[in-house]
Amino acid sequence: MFNSFKTMKPSQPMLLVLTSIFLTLSVLAPKTVKSQVIDWPQKPIKLVVPYSPGGSADTLGRLIGDHLGKAFGQTVVIENRSGAGGIIGSQMVAKSAADGYTLVISGIGSHVIAPSMAEGGYDPIKDFTHIAMLAGPPLAVVVNAEQTFRDFNGFVSFIKSNPNGLSWGSPGQGTHGHLTGELFRTTAKLNMVHINYKGAAGALVDLMGGQISAGFMTLSSAKTAIDSGKLRLLAVSSPKRLSEYPNVPTLAELGYPALTGTTWFALSGPAGMPAALVDRINAEVRRGMDTAAAKVRLSTEIMETAAYDAPEFKRYVSSEIERLGPAARSLKNSIK
């Protein structure tokens, strides 16, 4: 019986049915995935900026949102959801559908530092699809222009000689500016009291108004106030001096090489986005950041970009977590 079953041959009609089913599955399945990518987007795309308007993340979000809207023929709606160093807005996106209609401006603050310093409610790698690098500026150490000291060394001497120490602000707890300021404070063993803001705009207003004495924030955010003479630029976190400010030293020159770094921002989405769709958006972002208009804007904002493909960018995010995560965690219990 078993032998006869093994040698039994399907009838001709059955062969035709099986062949038809096989061809249908093998041909239609790829077309379904492909058509989803080709048909996207069929409605407006929400781009969450997890910081307040006016900062570097907001600038880049609107820049790339405008380009993607024109390239894909759909409106890209910018939604600012600030708070907790970018955690609040990012957490909302992590819980969204992975269909490409809800994206977030990610970055070193929201996806490297903040999750290491606080319970963010998400894993920065497992809960997101990291799509493409945008750009980023160096950090600036700035003070009110009316301060009596003129340079960074005078800044340090002022803090040491002041019994009450010095108040300083950053764009928020868990941001790159916050971590850098805290690392500087602990390394130099200075009495510095951190004032937490929900974005660079609030810190700038209080700094120019004299409510706080110093700020650690992106150079892009502070540039207008620096150039207008309202703030004094003492140092930058770039690897080398900037041509725009040749007389301003780097933090590495001043004895703080571990504080060298860029406040980069990027485009990410919820975990599980289709690879073909990610590649399509990545390619368009890279085209957008390479346009003449974008290059002019990046130069004006003193930002640099990198043309990573999606897998390369994901590896970069992981390497940044490995680089800065331990320092962020070590400071978690010593934040003032």
C-alpha positions as a printed NumPy array, in Angstrom:
array([[  0.   ,   0.   ,   0.   ],
       [  2.719,   2.425,   1.001],
       [  4.775,   1.518,  -2.084],
       [  1.833,   2.088,  -4.372],
       [  1.248,   5.488,  -2.711],
       [  4.85 ,   6.532,  -3.381],
       [  4.604,   5.649,  -7.037],
       [  1.2  ,   7.224,  -7.555],
       [  1.288,  10.08 , -10.071],
       [ -1.066,  13.066,  -9.888],
       [ -3.567,  13.411, -12.69 ],
       [ -3.058,  15.974, -15.447],
       [ -5.788,  18.324, -14.097],
       [ -4.19 ,  18.17 , -10.655],
       [ -0.803,  19.091, -12.115],
       [ -2.327,  22.076, -13.807],
       [ -3.944,  23.232, -10.544],
       [ -0.727,  22.833,  -8.547],
       [  1.305,  24.628, -11.185],
       [ -1.191,  27.485, -11.255],
       [ -1.097,  27.86 ,  -7.464],
       [  2.704,  27.803,  -7.383],
       [  3.024,  30.446, -10.095],
       [  0.426,  32.647,  -8.432],
       [  2.226,  32.569,  -5.074],
       [  5.679,  33.086,  -6.549],
       [  4.646,  35.963,  -8.807],
       [  1.986,  37.809,  -6.851],
       [  3.731,  37.891,  -3.446],
       [  6.693,  40.005,  -4.618],
       [  4.347,  42.243,  -6.549],
       [  2.319,  42.865,  -3.405],
       [  5.361,  44.085,  -1.465],
       [  6.585,  46.056,  -4.433],
       [  3.214,  47.68 ,  -5.022],
       [  3.046,  48.773,  -1.386],
       [  6.328,  50.614,  -1.815],
       [  5.394,  52.101,  -5.193],
       [  1.973,  53.215,  -3.953],
       [  3.374,  54.875,  -0.818],
       [  2.515,  57.574,   0.112],
       [ -1.232,  57.802,  -0.449],
       [ -1.832,  60.353,   2.332],
       [  0.077,  63.046,   4.274],
       [  3.132,  61.973,   6.256],
       [  3.53 ,  63.047,   9.881],
       [  7.087,  64.018,  10.824],
       [  7.49 ,  64.354,  14.59 ],
       [ 10.198,  66.722,  15.819],
       [ 10.691,  65.794,  19.498],
       [ 11.998,  69.257,  20.365],
       [ 10.579,  72.771,  20.41 ],
       [ 10.532,  74.963,  17.268],
       [ 13.619,  76.999,  16.425],
       [ 16.357,  74.482,  17.22 ],
       [ 18.577,  72.422,  14.93 ],
       [ 16.22 ,  69.421,  14.923],
       [ 13.324,  71.633,  13.874],
       [ 15.414,  73.294,  11.152],
       [ 16.464,  69.956,   9.682],
       [ 12.98 ,  68.495,  10.027],
       [ 11.453,  71.297,   8.01 ],
       [ 14.269,  71.177,   5.462],
       [ 13.94 ,  67.465,   4.731],
       [ 10.156,  67.514,   5.171],
       [  9.853,  70.095,   2.415],
       [ 12.084,  68.043,   0.103],
       [ 10.287,  64.739,   0.754],
       [  6.906,  66.383,   0.295],
       [  7.884,  67.62 ,  -3.144],
       [  9.628,  64.364,  -4.114],
       [  6.76 ,  62.094,  -3.071],
       [  3.863,  64.378,  -3.953],
       [  2.331,  64.403,  -0.473],
       [  2.259,  66.918,   2.355],
       [  4.732,  66.306,   5.181],
       [  3.179,  67.669,   8.374],
       [  5.682,  68.779,  11.039],
       [  4.533,  68.116,  14.599],
       [  6.682,  69.418,  17.485],
       [  6.394,  67.153,  20.561],
       [  9.101,  68.388,  22.928],
       [ 10.105,  67.174,  26.364],
       [ 12.409,  64.798,  28.262],
       [ 15.332,  65.225,  25.874],
       [ 13.312,  64.016,  22.886],
       [ 11.836,  60.981,  24.647],
       [  8.186,  62.094,  24.594],
       [  7.924,  62.584,  20.831],
       [ 10.098,  59.572,  20.041],
       [  8.048,  57.297,  22.286],
       [  4.898,  58.301,  20.426],
       [  6.468,  57.315,  17.1  ],
       [  7.777,  54.019,  18.487],
       [  4.162,  53.022,  19.193],
       [  2.904,  54.001,  15.717],
       [  2.225,  51.747,  12.745],
       [  5.311,  50.837,  10.696],
       [  3.725,  51.98 ,   7.428],
       [  5.92 ,  55.003,   6.736],
       [  3.264,  57.584,   7.591],
       [  4.719,  58.493,  10.994],
       [  8.406,  59.348,  11.161],
       [ 10.604,  61.114,  13.704],
       [ 13.663,  63.326,  13.749],
       [ 15.94 ,  61.106,  15.803],
       [ 19.416,  61.97 ,  16.992],
       [ 22.229,  61.703,  19.48 ],
       [ 20.027,  63.104,  22.236],
       [ 16.823,  61.13 ,  21.814],
       [ 18.341,  57.823,  20.667],
       [ 21.747,  57.694,  22.337],
       [ 21.959,  59.84 ,  25.471],
       [ 18.43 ,  60.231,  26.854],
       [ 17.595,  56.487,  26.85 ],
       [ 20.815,  55.868,  28.808],
       [ 20.096,  58.57 ,  31.386],
       [ 16.396,  57.927,  31.965],
       [ 13.695,  55.312,  31.568],
       [ 12.561,  56.305,  28.103],
       [ 10.037,  53.551,  27.563],
       [ 11.747,  52.375,  24.365],
       [ 14.825,  50.614,  23.097],
       [ 16.634,  52.989,  20.683],
       [ 17.574,  50.117,  18.365],
       [ 14.859,  47.462,  18.702],
       [ 11.897,  49.854,  18.722],
       [ 12.903,  51.946,  15.69 ],
       [ 13.781,  51.686,  12.026],
       [ 16.753,  53.989,  11.476],
       [ 16.433,  55.33 ,   7.94 ],
       [ 18.962,  58.047,   7.112],
       [ 21.41 ,  60.546,   8.538],
       [ 20.503,  64.207,   8.093],
       [ 23.237,  66.428,   9.535],
       [ 24.468,  68.033,  12.707],
       [ 26.341,  71.002,  14.151],
       [ 29.014,  71.064,  16.857],
       [ 28.153,  72.167,  20.368],
       [ 28.912,  75.675,  21.57 ],
       [ 29.872,  76.855,  25.026],
       [ 28.305,  80.316,  25.24 ],
       [ 27.882,  83.012,  27.883],
       [ 26.117,  86.346,  28.081],
       [ 28.241,  88.951,  26.301],
       [ 28.139,  91.189,  29.382],
       [ 30.155,  88.724,  31.475],
       [ 33.502,  90.121,  32.618],
       [ 35.604,  87.146,  31.488],
       [ 36.63 ,  87.067,  27.848],
       [ 37.705,  83.471,  27.19 ],
       [ 37.248,  79.883,  28.324],
       [ 40.039,  79.941,  30.894],
       [ 38.524,  83.089,  32.385],
       [ 35.184,  81.244,  32.475],
       [ 36.696,  78.406,  34.52 ],
       [ 38.482,  80.831,  36.87 ],
       [ 35.231,  82.736,  37.391],
       [ 33.382,  79.595,  38.456],
       [ 36.15 ,  78.534,  40.837],
       [ 36.254,  81.959,  42.489],
       [ 32.473,  82.281,  42.836],
       [ 31.169,  80.763,  46.111],
       [ 27.721,  80.262,  44.62 ],
       [ 29.067,  78.574,  41.517],
       [ 27.386,  79.19 ,  38.177],
       [ 24.016,  78.358,  36.604],
       [ 23.96 ,  76.97 ,  33.114],
       [ 21.32 ,  75.783,  30.681],
       [ 20.931,  73.181,  27.951],
       [ 18.118,  72.301,  25.525],
       [ 16.936,  69.675,  27.988],
       [ 17.837,  66.705,  30.143],
       [ 19.3  ,  63.94 ,  28.022],
       [ 20.404,  66.186,  25.167],
       [ 23.949,  66.292,  23.844],
       [ 24.393,  69.735,  25.38 ],
       [ 23.286,  68.43 ,  28.77 ],
       [ 25.662,  65.431,  28.725],
       [ 28.591,  67.548,  27.55 ],
       [ 27.984,  70.18 ,  30.219],
       [ 27.731,  67.523,  32.927],
       [ 30.918,  65.799,  31.749],
       [ 32.708,  69.147,  31.764],
       [ 31.42 ,  69.918,  35.264],
       [ 32.519,  66.586,  36.717],
       [ 35.855,  66.485,  34.881],
       [ 36.816,  70.015,  35.93 ],
       [ 35.209,  69.539,  39.374],
       [ 33.273,  72.791,  39.185],
       [ 30.224,  74.045,  41.059],
       [ 27.735,  74.343,  38.196],
       [ 23.96 ,  74.092,  38.559],
       [ 22.068,  72.801,  35.531],
       [ 18.792,  74.485,  34.532],
       [ 16.628,  72.222,  32.403],
       [ 14.755,  73.627,  29.376],
       [ 12.416,  72.133,  26.782],
       [ 14.515,  73.172,  23.823],
       [ 17.257,  75.637,  22.953],
       [ 14.9  ,  78.604,  22.511],
       [ 14.036,  78.908,  26.203],
       [ 17.662,  78.541,  27.265],
       [ 18.721,  81.237,  24.802],
       [ 16.106,  83.699,  26.053],
       [ 17.18 ,  83.273,  29.67 ],
       [ 20.861,  83.353,  28.785],
       [ 20.533,  86.615,  26.869],
       [ 18.346,  88.009,  29.662],
       [ 20.872,  87.152,  32.367],
       [ 18.728,  84.575,  34.206],
       [ 21.46 ,  81.95 ,  33.649],
       [ 25.176,  82.512,  33.134],
       [ 26.188,  79.958,  30.495],
       [ 24.838,  77.509,  27.974],
       [ 25.884,  74.248,  26.306],
       [ 23.856,  73.989,  23.095],
       [ 24.242,  73.532,  19.356],
       [ 26.158,  76.234,  17.565],
       [ 23.321,  76.444,  15.044],
       [ 20.871,  77.428,  17.777],
       [ 23.169,  80.074,  19.258],
       [ 24.719,  81.426,  16.059],
       [ 22.361,  84.389,  15.512],
       [ 22.808,  85.59 ,  19.091],
       [ 26.584,  85.132,  18.821],
       [ 26.853,  87.029,  15.548],
       [ 24.667,  89.847,  16.887],
       [ 26.945,  90.275,  19.9  ],
       [ 24.394,  89.161,  22.516],
       [ 26.322,  85.989,  23.383],
       [ 30.037,  85.248,  23.562],
       [ 31.305,  81.988,  22.066],
       [ 34.001,  80.449,  24.286],
       [ 34.559,  77.001,  22.761],
       [ 33.213,  74.478,  20.245],
       [ 33.055,  70.673,  20.261],
       [ 34.196,  70.216,  16.655],
       [ 37.376,  68.163,  15.98 ],
       [ 39.138,  71.273,  14.68 ],
       [ 38.591,  75.021,  14.718],
       [ 35.852,  76.343,  12.496],
       [ 36.643,  78.686,   9.609],
       [ 33.672,  80.836,  10.645],
       [ 35.188,  81.358,  14.13 ],
       [ 38.952,  80.83 ,  13.709],
       [ 39.824,  82.413,  17.051],
       [ 37.544,  80.152,  19.081],
       [ 39.314,  77.065,  20.481],
       [ 37.959,  73.53 ,  20.48 ],
       [ 37.213,  71.731,  23.732],
       [ 39.926,  69.237,  22.802],
       [ 42.489,  72.056,  22.601],
       [ 41.418,  73.199,  26.048],
       [ 42.079,  69.793,  27.561],
       [ 38.732,  68.023,  27.096],
       [ 39.167,  65.669,  24.099],
       [ 36.385,  63.362,  25.315],
       [ 33.902,  66.189,  24.705],
       [ 34.573,  66.289,  20.942],
       [ 31.481,  65.407,  18.941],
       [ 28.632,  66.493,  16.685],
       [ 25.   ,  66.882,  17.668],
       [ 23.709,  64.83 ,  14.747],
       [ 20.074,  64.437,  13.756],
       [ 18.489,  61.83 ,  11.516],
       [ 15.265,  60.345,  10.177],
       [ 13.779,  57.238,  11.786],
       [ 10.469,  55.424,  12.01 ],
       [  8.806,  52.656,  14.042],
       [ 10.386,  49.213,  14.07 ],
       [  9.39 ,  46.866,  11.278],
       [  9.181,  49.201,   8.301],
       [  9.585,  47.311,   4.986],
       [ 13.21 ,  47.308,   3.827],
       [ 12.259,  48.4  ,   0.31 ],
       [ 10.409,  51.422,   1.675],
       [ 13.311,  52.306,   3.982],
       [ 15.736,  52.146,   1.058],
       [ 13.458,  54.344,  -1.023],
       [ 13.21 ,  57.018,   1.678],
       [ 16.936,  56.776,   2.414],
       [ 17.801,  57.399,  -1.23 ],
       [ 15.511,  60.437,  -1.371],
       [ 16.911,  61.868,   1.864],
       [ 20.436,  61.563,   0.491],
       [ 19.362,  63.304,  -2.691],
       [ 17.693,  66.015,  -0.634],
       [ 20.741,  66.668,   1.532],
       [ 22.9  ,  66.876,  -1.579],
       [ 20.895,  69.624,  -3.303],
       [ 22.362,  73.101,  -3.725],
       [ 19.681,  74.607,  -1.471],
       [ 20.413,  72.117,   1.325],
       [ 24.162,  72.678,   1.062],
       [ 23.691,  76.423,   1.417],
       [ 21.417,  75.937,   4.439],
       [ 23.813,  73.48 ,   6.081],
       [ 26.716,  75.842,   5.544],
       [ 24.752,  78.718,   7.048],
       [ 23.843,  76.565,  10.051],
       [ 27.406,  75.163,  10.302],
       [ 26.225,  71.575,   9.904],
       [ 27.837,  68.568,   8.272],
       [ 26.12 ,  65.542,   6.771],
       [ 27.078,  61.949,   5.871],
       [ 25.627,  59.849,   3.034],
       [ 25.051,  56.539,   4.826],
       [ 22.763,  53.915,   3.35 ],
       [ 20.211,  52.488,   5.803],
       [ 22.305,  49.527,   7.105],
       [ 25.359,  51.781,   7.504],
       [ 23.336,  54.334,   9.413],
       [ 21.904,  51.716,  11.78 ],
       [ 25.454,  50.57 ,  12.538],
       [ 26.452,  54.183,  13.181],
       [ 23.649,  54.629,  15.727],
       [ 24.772,  51.46 ,  17.516],
       [ 28.375,  52.673,  17.607],
       [ 27.298,  56.001,  19.115],
       [ 25.367,  54.166,  21.842],
       [ 28.498,  52.155,  22.614],
       [ 30.599,  55.347,  22.678],
       [ 28.409,  57.589,  24.824],
       [ 26.1  ,  55.197,  26.656],
       [ 28.527,  54.356,  29.485],
       [ 29.247,  58.049,  30.183],
       [ 25.535,  58.855,  30.197],
       [ 24.742,  55.998,  32.563],
       [ 27.579,  56.941,  34.912],
       [ 26.159,  60.439,  35.25 ],
       [ 22.58 ,  59.262,  35.712],
       [ 22.713,  59.387,  39.509],
       [ 24.819,  62.554,  39.747],
       [ 22.673,  64.935,  37.68 ],
       [ 21.982,  68.241,  39.39 ]])
